[in-house]
Amino acid sequence: MIEWLYIAAGKDSPGLGMWFPFVIIGVLFYVLLLRPQQKQRREHQSMLTRIKTGDKVITVGGIYGLVTNVKNGILVVKIAEGVKIEVTRDAIRTIITGSEDSQAQQSQGGSGSLSRR
C-alpha cells in the first residue's frame, strides 16, 4: 500500500534503506544481550557438571553447605552438624573456591565451619 503512495508521488520506494536501522538494532540486541546470557548459561552448566563430593556450595536459596554425596543428579548437602538436605544440581548457584571461602569467613568473623552459631 505504501508503495503506491511513493509511485503516485513520483518517488522511488525506500527499499532496503528503510530496514537498515532495524538490522542494526537486531545486531546490537544479539551482541549486548543474548550472547553474554548464552555464555553465562554455558559456564553455569559446566560448573554444575563439575560438582563432586567435598565441594562447598551455595544454593539458589542462599544456603551454604558441603556436598557429602552425589547420586543421579541429586546432591546431599550438609548444612550443619547432623543436618543434611537433598537438592538437585540445578539448585546450586555456585561452588565456593578457596579464596571465596576465606572472604566469607572474614566477613562473618567465623571459625571456618559451615554451621552458623
HELIX and SHEET records of a PDB file:
HELIX    1   1 ILE A    2  ALA A    9  1                                   8    
HELIX    2   2 GLY A   15  MET A   18  5                                   4    
HELIX    3   3 PHE A   20  PHE A   29  1                                  10    
HELIX    4   4 TYR A   30  LEU A   34  3                                   5    
HELIX    5   5 ARG A   35  THR A   49  1                                  15    
HELIX    6   6 ARG A   89  ALA A   91  5                                   3    
HELIX    7   7 GLY A   98  GLN A  108  1                                  11    
SHEET    1   A 5 VAL A  83  THR A  88  0                                        
SHEET    2   A 5 ILE A  74  ALA A  80 -1                                        
SHEET    3   A 5 TYR A  64  LYS A  71 -1                                        
SHEET    4   A 5 LYS A  56  THR A  59 -1                                        
SHEET    5   A 5 ILE A  92  ILE A  96 -1                                        
END                                                                             
